[in-house]
Each structure stands twice: as structure tokens, then as C-alpha cells.
């Protein structure tokens, strides 16, 4: 791997443990001002000290993040559809490689929709993006299985998506946790991160999901709603960080979360 590619990747996946805590705030690219992200700057600011990288579109990066931000930036470069439009999978590349370089992105991300009517279009989008980005040492993150595809949250399907993304040249992949997640990781030669999906019932569910994914060989999270939609997002990200980078168990993370919430309430 060339120096530039390695350097950019190391801003996201931490070289000391091969893991990463990415906070995505890109949901507005098809959902608009979704709950918790009405004001992305306000949502993001308290989380910055505890995250390794953020994932977002160029519009939110330019308007809501200070240019002295010193963590990794994953620029979402696919889109062109909306939640009220005819098809969530009908995405194209919406931001150029030149723009990613101008914004000093550490990586770019694009969604693929395997098993949908737009499978071919989104997979060839990924391949073209990778060709363009490899030229400049920019890693591409493939985002697998979003929207309706969540129904297919099982190891055989997710392993298929992740493997195809890696075969096309993605340097890392984001997918969902599932039963038999070790099979997904085993079949994918590049790091696999998990998204959180819609807010889970309890904090413990989140901690157990993350812990389970790491135990199965996962490389961390690109987790949004289960952190910034929590009543106590700072306590939540600190507990998640303890699992990812300090090997905390779900029980230890939960204890930390409760202590931090209590501290917060005393300070209020
Ligand atoms: C899809 O809208 C985006 O790529 C999100 O960044 C991704 O789904 C991860 O966010 P969450 O943990 O909220 O599912």
C-alpha cells in the first residue's frame, strides 16, 4: 500500500489496535433533517474528542464543521435519491474525486445495493469510484445494505455484499451486525465496520452488538443514531469508545455510561 493511502487510512482505522469509531452524520443526504441531526454542528461538537472520524456529505462538512477539525473525514459521495422518491437504491456518484481532494478527505464512501434493481448501477459506480480514487491514494469505504435491504440482515447476504465490495477494490466495508457475523468477516479480506441502524431498545443492546462484532473480528463502528439519538450522547460515545479501544465488556461499558449520566445530572 502506498504511503498516502496508508496515511489516510490510519486517520480512520487506528494503527495501534486496528479499530475505529466513526460517527456518521450523513443521514440527511436522503432523509433531510432527521431526528437528532436537525443541527449537525450542535450534534457533532460534544462528540469530537471521543471519535476517530466522521462521515458526512460535502455540504455538511463545509457548513457545519470547522476547518481546524483534526480527525478523519469520510466524505459520502453517493446519493441522488430521497426517502419520498421512487427508489432508495437509485444512487449515483454525486461528488468528484477532485472535490474529495480539495476537502482533504481521508476517505470517500458510497452505497451498494446488492439484490435490488440498482445492483449493477451501484456496483459499477463503486468500481469507477475506486479507479478514480486509487490514482490519488484515497481509500474507498463501501456501504452495504441500507434501507429496505435491512430485511436481509443475515450472514449469507451480508457476507455476499461485503465480499463483492472487497473484490471490486473497496479498502474497507461498512455493514450490519448479524448472527454468524464471523462468517461475514472471514469472507472479507478488508476491515469490516458495523452501522447501528435504527435506535435499539436499550443501551445494553448497543454495547452487546458492538462487543459481539469485535469478538467476531470486526474493526469497529460507523454508528450514528444509537449514539446521537441517545438522551446522553456524550456518555454513550465514551462507553462505546471504551469497548472499541479499551476492551471494555458490555457490562463495564454500561457501568461507565451510568456513572457519566449521573455526573452529568449532578453538573446540570
Ligand atoms: C445511511 O444513511 C448512512 O450511511 C449512515 O451513515 C449509516 O446507516 C450509519 O448510521 P446508523 O448507525 O445511524 O445506522
Boltz pocket constraint, residues with backbone or C-beta under 6 A from the ligand:
constraints:
  - pocket:
      binder: B
      contacts: [[A, 24], [A, 25], [A, 26], [A, 27], [A, 55], [A, 143], [A, 146], [A, 195], [A, 196], [A, 197], [A, 198], [A, 222], [A, 223], [A, 224], [A, 225], [A, 226]]
      max_distance: 6.0
